[in-house]
């Protein structure tokens, strides 16, 4: 028997499979967007997986009241940091390279001015004996955090503009590692001069801000950029006025709809309950932070680099396919028994956290689905449309919370109404995004059954509460 002849079909088939596989791998390697998303996603995973891994340690080192303080602090800074640059920080990625220095200078000026205004507001509020300002966890740490946040955000967007994604990935790792380490150390030594959760966050922000500043000063060359002048800064501000007029208010409304509930609920419920709510929010935000944030940043860069509407459509379709699959994971996990694993993970004293995670799982799914797609509105200068949806999101979300609190409903009922209301608005926003790039739900028919299944499990589990 001629073994060479007999084996040749197998060899040819194996060779063909290898050729196809190598071709696919080469296509992936050549896919710039995929590579950039992978870099940022890896960094985001490390940044948030490290604090996630130390969460069971922190939940045993700190009391629920400590997490309640952290929740109030983080909710407040999440709202004010959206407005601190009036939205102009997003123009750094998009603006003409000749105006790069001036837009950076404008952002730094606005950031410092807004921070001083916030500081003056706190001083005035304390002098008038307003309870919110008097009971705020730490005014000093707030001001330090905002200072380093200004440096961090401006440098981050400059590096993103110059597509230095490896550095951004390293930055994420440093931030996640240092934050987790500081919090554990402060909790273990029983720090009393400040809440270790707050202090660890501020120090991690400072370290990463200085890291990015050093990289920008040493490695980023803004060649061809015009010298900084007030006239050029004013021109940049006017040419990008859609950011403060529409983008910043839309982002502020979105973040307020997410963070204000905690501040409102803190007036009706104990710090212990608020602490449980705060830690669950951190856990539910992990999936969005893992990939959603990275996808959103690279997606914005990719669609800003092209004028081809068809390419924007194809890039958007790929992103939607990814977010559709990712968005259902938290809901399915929690509703299929993950709520009990969460309680085991955090410790026995966090028994309320399981039911809270079920109530918020639908909100998490809708947020993960839509958040990475928001940059599309900036790219096509349709921020006014986004503003309408975010205003509706704010009215519905905060309205549900205030209505339920006013009628003294239970905590679970309040969270369910908030979750369903917000998810409804996010679904409308999702359909609008598809329409802007001439896509429809029928283009994602393979992914939709999984979303429907997750919704059914959510209804079943919340019905039991």
Order of alpha helices (4+ residues) and beta strands (2+ residues): alpha-alpha-alpha-alpha-alpha-alpha-alpha-alpha-alpha-alpha-alpha-alpha-alpha-alpha-alpha-alpha-alpha-alpha-alpha-alpha
